[in-house]
Amino acid sequence: MGRLDGKVALITGVSSGIGRAATTLFIEAGAIVFGVDRNADAGQSLIAELQDKGRSLHFLAADLSTESACIEVIRHTYERAGRIDILYNNAGILILSPFTQTNAETLEHIFAVNFKSVFYLCQQVIPHMQQQGSGVIINTASELAIVAQPLYAAYCATKGAVLSLTRALALEYAKDNIRINALCPGPVATPLLQQEFDLAADPNQAEQEGISAMPIGRLGKPEEIAQVALFLASDAPALMQGASIVVDGGKTIL
């Protein structure tokens, strides 16, 4: 029996990186996974990859930066599965900008994807979980919700907001048997992080500096974060509520 056998999981941001790894891992653990991403081509590629392994994924292409899209994703999943046992809010974007040059459009966009999508998806799924009598929500924050870094002011703010929202919801819905925790990854070798390195004046140097900031001497792997997400999604951490799980190779203890 898999750790998630028969459970319905909705995972956002599944086209690459941590979301892609978590989708594969959750399915291998027995979950029925509905994956959401704005990149339809990458979603179809993941479906094909899983089919080659004898696995299946229910994929929905959607841009979660709007409330209406979040409402439709939850409606679509319940219409087809009848329940959602696990909501894993993983989708996110990174926009680097000096604080004084971060305009209103940039600020609104990064908050819409990184925070508002989490807010709206939780808002839509929690009433259903209350009716079910149980549920698990995993919200992706970041080590940068705890520590800071230049050029990341807007990003840090979004992830700090996710962390605070997680705590508030965990307290409000603990008695409904809805377990809500936050996952805070450190630097992980994903396309999102590579994009950051590529924007630097010297991408190779930026990557080496990123690695040197890791006490373990390397970047994290998407599969390593996915394993922690699997633990949070399972029944094992029954006593964990409103926790912030930092998985960063020791970066925040420097």
Summary of the structure (lengths in Angstrom):
residues: 254
radius of gyration: 17.5
end to end distance: 40.0
largest distance: 53.2
contacts: 875
relative contact order: 0.15
helix: 52%
strand: 15%
